Amino acid sequence: MISLIDLYQKYRECSGVSTDTRKIPTDSMFFALKGPNFDANLFAEQALEKGAKYAIVDNSEVVANENILLVQDVLQALQNLANFHAQQLDIPFIGLTGSNGKTTTKELINSVLSTKFKTYATIGNLNNHIGVPLTILAIDDSIQIAIVEMGANKQGDIKELVEICEPTHGFITNIGKAHLEGFGGLEGVRKGKGELFDWLAENNQTIFVNVASAPTHEMALERQGFNEIITFTTDTNRRFQTVITMLEDSPFVIFVDPEGGYYKSHLTGIYNFQNIAAAIRIGQYFGIETKIACQAAADYEPNNNRSQFIKKNSNNVLMDAYNANPSSMSAAITYFDNLNADKKMVILGDMFELGEDAIIEHEAIGKLLAECNFDKILLVGSLMGNAVKKLPIMKALYFPDKFGLHTWLQDYPQTNTHVLVKGSRGMGLESVLPFL
């Protein structure tokens, strides 16, 4: 079996790392991971044929030549290699987690920091026990700052990821009702996300804290050992630095810097104002002039169905269908209710991974919708049936599945309407776009 040091030397010979035989960059290192329904050990030779320089396996029976390297466990080898590589890179690693807004905040931080540094940020949502190692191993010697997004479905997940990444800085966007099934409730979410702060405190590193987010501020104060706690606020509490001031958030966040500089962003809602402020404060910490940081944040345009306004015929669609949990769903509904528009329609789908809280949380969404002034409310999915029960009769249209929703939208074309589309990733509600 190959040692970690020798494996690292082989990695340095390669163009990168891959775990998918459908996408094998030339001269890359292929890791043959196993899953419930597949064993990539069986494709080691195929990976080499497609251009991989080495294939890493944990089944001795598939070692057919010297370019197929045997390890005890492929996943563990991938994680150990990433950790070793991170230790060789003498650069800031910004670890980022939270219940909502992780990916948008990551992209904003990257936009700001890249005005001065060569940065590398997690691509897409490669933020789990496989994605974080792949992110780290994609960082080459030219990178000056890395931004690593960390996702979690249960307690212990963030602990595992920080031990791989060993961040020097950290930020928790917020604590909300996400993955309640895995975390065992809101307090479990707090403990799980707090594993980032735990590691940073134990290793005398630096954190950024929005003191307007009471849970994360409390979590920072509960721990001892940080090198620095860099605070800022997005409210009017003048005991702490106000990085920027929001003028409005409808439809887009507009803000000013301390000198009165005016910026119009491409993001919606006060929740994204908080993300913008965090990115600007982090940029300031790393020596970026405030005006430059503000402009970079304002210039960032969302994609991949995250808080993305799309013009569709005569309709304006707020496509926020990448994911949903009770916290983000409530925030989006409240924002959209306050939006100044003549006609407003919401299309909302099930929120997953809520466990025993699923019924009550969907009922709460129904109660919230009952207080809103939307022209049409379209609810889809088995769980959203619980929301319908809390709405007055005829207040909403309910569809058990997307087929019925698509059919209704075809039969009743919408015009000159602002439409909010939101649901968990598994609902795939971006599919409604062709029908709007």
N, C-alpha and C positions, 0 to 999 in steps of 0.2 A: 504493500500500500504506500502511496505517495505521502510524504510529510507536508505540512502546511507551508513550510518555507519553500520546498521544491515546487509545490503547486503554485505559489505566488510567483516564482521565477517563470514558470510556464505561462501564467496569466499575463506577465509583463511582455511576453512575446506576441500576445494576441491583440487583435483589433478591438475586442470587446467581449461581451458575455451574452449568451442566448440560452433560453429554456424552451424554445419552440422550433421544432424541425421545419415548420412552414416558413420561418423567417430566420435563415442562417446567414449572417454577414460573413463575408470571406475572411478567413483566418481568425475567426472568433473561437471562444471556448464554450462548448456546449455542456450544460449541466442536465443530466438525465433524471429529472424529478419523477416521483411517483405520486399518483393520486388514487382515489377510490376506484376509478374506472380506466386507469391507464398506467403503463410502466414504460417510461421513456428509455430505460436501459435497452429495450428491444430495438430502439432506433439509433443506437450509438454509431453504427457503421454508416447508416443513411445520413446522419448529420455530417460525418466526415466527407462523404461523397458529395454533399451539397456545399462544401466549402469550409467547414469547421476545421480548425487546426488541431484541436484536442476535444475529446469527449470525456466527461467525468461520470463514472458509473459506480454503483455499489453492488453489482452482481458480477462475480468473478467469471461467470460462464460466458459473458459477452466480451471479455477482453481478448480481442482478436489480433491486435497489433500494438505497437509501442505508443501510438497516439490515443489509445483508449486507456485512461488512467483510473485506477481503482482506489476508492476511498471507503471508509466505514459506512458513511451515510451522506448521500448527495446533498440533501437540504442543509444538513449541519455543515458540510464542507463549504457550501455557498455562503452561508452566514459567517462562518469563521474567516473565510477569505475576505469578505467585505469588511469585517471588523479589523483585520490585519491591515488592509489597504487604507482604511480610514485613519489608522494610527500612523501611517507613513506620511499622511498629508497634513502639513502644518498650516491649516487654514481654519477659519471659523466655520463651524457646522451649526446652522440654525435649525433646531428641532421644532416642529410645529404640529399641534394637535388641537382638538376641540370638538364639540358636538356639531356645530354648524360653521360654515364659511371657511373651512380649512383650505380648500383648493383655490378659492377666489383670493384669500389672503396670501397664500403662497405665490400666486401669480402677480399680485400687487407688489409684494416684497421683492420679487425677482425683477419686476419692471423698474422699481426704484433703484435697487442696488446695481443693476446692470448699467446705469448711467455713469458709474465710476469704476466698477469692477467687472472682471470676467466671472460670471456666475454660472452655477448649474443648479437647476431646481427639478424636483420630482416631475416626471413626465406623466400627464394624465392623472390617474389615481393609483399609481404603483406605490401604495402606502402600507402594504401588509408585510408579513414575515418573508415573503418572496420579493415583493416590490422594493422594499427598502434596501436589501442587499444589491439588487440589480441597479438601483439608483446610485449607490455608493461606488459600485464597480464601473459605472459609466463616467466617473469623475477622473479626468486626466490631470497631469502635472501643471497645466496652464490655468486651471481654475483657481480663483482667489477666494470665493465664498460659495458655500453650498447651502441650499435650502431644502430640507428633507421633511416632507409631509408624513405624518404617522397616523394611521387609522387604527381603530380598535373596536371589537365586538364584545369584549368581555374583559374583566380584570386580569391583569398579567400580560396582556398584549403589548401595551406601551412599554412595560418593563423589559420585555424581550427585545423590542425595537431599539430602545435607547442603549441597551448593552451592546447591540450590533453597531450602532451609529456613533455612540459616545459624543453627543452634541456639546458644544461649548456655550451655546445660547439657546434659549427656549421661549416659546410663546404659546399660551393656551387661549384660543379665540373666545370660548365661552363654555359653560356647562349647561346642557339642555337635555330634553327627553329624546335621546337617540339610543338605539340598540338596547332598550330597557330589558328585553328578554335575556340577552347575554349578560348584562351588567347586574341584573337583579334589582332594578329600581334606580331612582335618581341619585341616591347616596352612593350606589355602586358606580355610577358614571363618574361622580366626583372623585372617588378613590382611584378609579381606573385612569382617568385623564391626569390625575395628580401624580401618577408614576413618573411623568416627565419632570415635574418639579422635584420629586423625591431624588431622582438621580442627579439633577443639576445642583441641588443643595448638598448632597453627599460628596460631590466632586468639586465643590467650590467654583461653580460656574455662574453665568449671568442669565437673568430672566427679564422679560418685558411684561409689564402688567398694566392693563387698562383698569384703573381703580373704579371706573363707572360700572364695571362688571363685578358686583359684590362677591360672587362665589370665587372667582379666580384671585381677587385681591385678598380675600380671607385665606385662601390656600397658600398664597405667598407668605403671608404673615405667620402662618402656622409652622413654617419650616425655618430652620436655622442653617447657616453655612453657605449661603449664596455669596459669590464674589461681589455682585452688584444686583440691585433690584431697580430697573429703569422704569419709572412710572410715567404715565400720561393719563389724560382723561378725555372723555367725549361728552361730558356734561359741563355744567357751569360751576363746578367745585373748584374755586380758584386756589385751593391749597396745593393743587397739583397742576402741572403744566398742561395747558390746552394747546395741542399741536395745531389744530385747525378748527374753524367754526363753521358749522353747517348753516346754510341759508335756506335751503329747501331740499326735499327728497322726492318730489313728484313732478314729472315722472323720474327724472334723474337727480342724483345727488349733486348739489351745487355748494361749494364751500369757499371760504376765504382763508388766506394765511394771516399771520399776525400783523403783517404790514398792509393788509387790505387787498392783496392780490386775489383775483377772481378766477375760479376754476369750475368748469362744468364737466362732470365725469360721464361715463357710459354705464354707470351702475345705478340701481334703484334701491330705495329704502334706507331707513336709519341703520339697519343691520350692516349694510355695505358701507355706510359712512364710518362705522366703527372699524371695519376692515381697512378702509383707506387710511384712517388716522394711525392705525397700528403700523402699516407699511411706511408711512412718512416718518413716524417716530423712530422706527428701526433704521431707516435711512439716515436720519439726523445722527443717531448714535455712531454710525459708521462713517461720519464725516461728510455726508452729502448735503449741500446747501438746500435750505427749506424750499425755495422756489423751484429748484430743479426736481426735488422729490415730489412736490405737489403736482407739477406738470406731468411727471412720469406716471403718477397714480391716476391722474385725470385722463391721460391718453390710453390707459389700458381698456381694451374692449373684451368683454366676456364672450365665451363660445361654449360649445358642447352642452347646450341647453341649460346653462346656469344663469339665471337672472338676465336673460337675453331678450331684448325687444326685437321682434321681427315684424316687418311690414308684409302683410299677406293680403293681396287685393286691397280692399278698402279697410281692412281690419288691422289693428295693432295688437300683436300677440306678445305677451310676456311669457316666454318659454322658460319655465323653471322646473323642468321635469327630470333633472338629473337625479334628484333624490328628495326625500321628505321624511320628516319626523314631526312629532307634535309641536315642538318649539319653532321649527322653521316654517311649518304649515300655518301656524297661528300668526307668525310675523308677516308672512306673505299675504294672508287674507286681510289682516288689519291695514297693511300698506295699501293694498288694492282698493279697499273700501274707502280710504281717504283720497284716492287718486281723483283728480279733477277730470272727469270724462262724461260725455253725454250718455253713452250706453256701455254698460259693463257686464261681462259674463265670466263666470269661473267654471273651469273644468278641473275637478279634483279627483284623484285616485287614491287607492289604499295606501296606508303607511304600514310598512312591514317591520318585523323584528321587535314587536312590542310585548310579546308574550301575554301574560294574564292581564296586562293593562290595555290590550288592543281594543276591547269593546268600549271601555270608559273613555279612552283617549279619542276614539272616533265619535263618540257621543258628544264630547266636549267641542269637537270641531262643528258638529251640528248646531250646538247651542250658540257658538260664535257666529255661524252663518245666519242664524235666525235674527241676529241683531244688526246684520249688515244690509245695505241697500243696493243689492245687485239686481240687474234686470233678469238675468237667468242664472240658475245654479244647476250644473250638470255634475252628478256624482257617479263614479264608476268603480266597480269592484265589490267583492262580497263584504269586506269590512266597512265600506262606506255606507252599507245598508243600515248600520247603527247610527250614522249621522243623520240619515233621512228621518229616522224615528223622532229626532229632536227638533225637526223643522215643521212649521205649519203645513197643513195639507195644501198641495199645489205650489208650495214655495220652491220645490226643487224637482228635477227630473232624475230618475235613478236608472242606471243601466248595470246589470250584473256583470257584463263583459264589454270589451271595447267594440265588438262587432255591432252591438246595438247602438252604441254611442256614434260610431262612424256612420251608420245608416241614418240616424236622426240628423246629424250634421249635413248629410247629403240632401235629405228631404227638406230641411229647413235652413237654407243658406243664410249666413249672418253677414251683415254689411255695416260699415261704419261703427264697429264695435271694438272696445278694448277687451281683450280676453286674457285671463290668467290661466295657465296650464301648469299644474303641479301634482306630483305623486312620487311614490318610491320608484327606484330604478327598475325594479322588476315589472312595474306596470307599463313601462315604455310608452308614456303618453305623448311623446313627440310624434307618434303615429297619427295624431289628429291634425297635424299641420296641413296636409294636402286637402283636408276637408273644410278649411277655414277661408 
